[in-house]
Amino acid sequence: MAADEDPYTVLGVTPDATPAQIAHAYRRLIRTLHPDTQPSSGSTSSDSTTLAAAAAAYAILRDPARRAAYDRSRRPRRDQHAAPPPPQPYHRKPDLRAGPVYWHHQ
């Protein structure tokens, strides 16, 4: 699988897909792309690369740790040298007020 291919799009699932949905999509895709299900004369190298891409995508998405690492890498990172966010306006908190204290002696 090339670095620019998204495993979710290769398998045809959404990023919030469950592990069962990912496995179902992988098995469906492999069943259609497998060389044993193709006619013997029509096997091309593009089918094998697509089959390899599907297997690589499933390898990433089936393991929860690898999937979480991939999802973290997908998020845009905040640039270290970017300008800091503008300061928030200062809102003065109300003064703390306490009522009279009554001492009850018995």
Secondary structure, 3 states (H helix, E strand, C coil): CCCCCCHHHHHCCCCCCCHHHHHHHHHHHHHHHCHHHCCCCCCCHHHHHHHHHHHHHHHHHHCHHHHHHHHHHHCCCCCCCCCCCCCCCCCCCCCCCCCCCCCCCC
